C-alpha cells in the first residue's frame, strides 16, 4: 500500500514538473507581453488619422524593433531536456509568427497611406 502511494505521488510530482516546463520562459513571456502592447498600438493607429497615426505607428515600430532584438538573443537554457528544447523552440516560432503577422499588417497600413 505504501509503495503504491509513493508511486502515485511520484507520478503526480513528475507530471506537474513537466507541465510547468512546457510553459513559456520569462523572456518569452516578456516578448509576448511586448507584442501584445505593439498590437494594441497598431490597432489604435488603424483608427487614428494624421499625426496621431504617425505617432502610434512610430511607437509600434519601436516596440517591434526592441522585441526583435531581444528575440534574436534568446536561446534555450543548456540544462533543458530535448523535449523541453523542442517546446521552447515551438514557443519561439509562435512568437516569431506573431511578429511577422504584425509587421505585415504594419506594411499594409503604410502602403495604403502612400496611395
DALINDA-V658160 format. One record per backbone hydrogen bond with DSSP energy under -0.5 kcal/mol. NH is the residue of the N-H (numbers start at 1). CO is the residue of the C=O. If there is no record, write none. Layout:
# DALINDA-V658160
NH:CO / NH:CO
This chain:
# DALINDA-V658160
5:1 / 6:2 / 7:3 / 8:4 / 9:5 / 10:6 / 11:7 / 12:8 / 13:9 / 14:10 / 15:11 / 16:12 / 17:13 / 18:14 / 19:15 / 20:16 / 21:17 / 22:18 / 23:20 / 29:25 / 30:26 / 31:27 / 32:28 / 33:29 / 34:30 / 35:31 / 36:32 / 37:33 / 38:34 / 39:35 / 40:36 / 41:37 / 42:38 / 43:39 / 44:40 / 45:41 / 46:42 / 47:43 / 48:44 / 52:49 / 53:49 / 54:50 / 55:51 / 56:52 / 57:53 / 58:54 / 59:55 / 60:56 / 61:57 / 62:58 / 63:59 / 64:60 / 65:61 / 66:62 / 67:63 / 68:64 / 69:65 / 70:66 / 71:67 / 72:68 / 73:69 / 74:70 / 80:77 / 85:81 / 86:82 / 87:83 / 88:84 / 89:85 / 90:86 / 91:87 / 92:88 / 93:89 / 94:90 / 95:91 / 96:92 / 97:93 / 98:94 / 99:95 / 100:96 / 101:97 / 102:98 / 103:99 / 104:100 / 105:101 / 106:102 / 107:103 / 108:104 / 109:105 / 110:106 / 111:107 / 112:108 / 113:109 / 114:110 / 115:111
